[in-house]
Amino acid sequence: MVNAFKDQIGSSVESTIAKKLTEGVSDLDSFLQSLPKEIPVDDNADLNVTFTSDPILRNSSITFEIDGLFTKGETNQVLKSFFKKSVSLVICPGNSKMLGISVDEAVFNSAAALYYNVSS
């Protein structure tokens, strides 16, 4: 019986998987597009978190690159208030996944220059 319908079953499974993947990628894209472009660090600085390339999907990970440079803090007060209230939501539970971050020297240079200019 299964052999008689194996092509139809296979086609149906492939179609369902493709549909679910498309929905998942669309949801991920919507989520990534809704993220802020700057995150306030303190009263002096914001962190530019604009994506610099498209995310790369792998078997067990997603890789993406952000600008990451520090800029003069000009983010509006509503957004700063939101981040101050949401800090506790960022903390991961016991069995959290690992997060790998590599930081370009330009990020440190932008932070040092910004804080040097603020203090002088």
N, C-alpha and C positions, 0 to 999 in steps of 0.2 A: 504494500500500500504506500509506504513512504517513498519507495523507488519511483512509483508512478507519478508522484507529485513533487519530487525533489527539486526540479527546476523552478517550479512555482514557489515552493517554500524558500529556496535560496534567494530568489528574486525579491520576495516579500521581506526577508530579513535584511538584505542589502538596502532596500528602499527605506526601511524603518531606521536603520543605523545612520544612513546618509541624512535623513530628515532630522534626527536627534542631534547629530553633529553640527548641522547647519544652524539649528536653533541655539545650541550651546555657544557656538562661535559668535552668533549675532548677539546673544545676551552678554557675552564677555566684551564684545566691541562696544555695546551700549554702556556697560559699566565703566570701561576704560575712558570713553569719551566724556563721561559725566564727572570724572575726577577733576579737582581744581588744578590750575596751572601753576599756582604758587601756594606754598605752605608757610605761614608765619612762624619764625623761629623765636623771636623776641620783639621788643619794641623797635629794634634797629634793623633787623634783617628778615628777609623772606628767602625761602629755598625754591628755586625754579624747578618744577617737576614736569616740565613739558617733555613729551616723548620725542626722541630724536630719530627713531626708526620704528618700523612695524614690529610688533611682538613676534617672536619665533616660538612656535609650538613644537614641543618634543614629546616623546612617549610619556615622560613623567615630570615635565617641567615646562614653564613658560619663561622665556628670556626677553627682557625689554631694556632699552636704554633710555635714560632721562637726561636732561640738560645738567641738572645738579648744581648749577652755580648759585652763589649767594648774591642777592641784590638788595638795594636799599629798601627797607620796610615801608611799603606804601599800600599794603593790603587793607581793605576796609575793615572796620571794627566788627561788623557782623560775622565775617569769616573768621577773624581772630577769636571771637567769642565761641564760635562753633568748635574750633579746634581745641580750645582750652577745656570745653565741656566733654569732648569726645576722646580725650587722651586715655581714659580708662578702658575704652573699647578696643584699643590697639593691643593690649596685653593678651598674650596667647595662653590657652590652658596648658595643662601638663604635657600632653602628647602632641606638641606642635610640630609642624614641618620646619625644615631648615630653610633659611633664606641666605643666599650668597650675594654679597655686594662687592663690587670693585669700584674704587673711587679714583678718578683722574686727578693728577696734581693741580690742574686748573681749578678744581673745586676748592681745595685748601687755599690756593692763592687768592681766589675771589673772596673767601671768608676773611682771610688775613687783611686784605686790602680794605674791605668794607669796615671792619672793626677798627683798623688803624685810622681811617678817615673819620670815623665817628668819635674816637677818643681824642683826636688832635684839634 
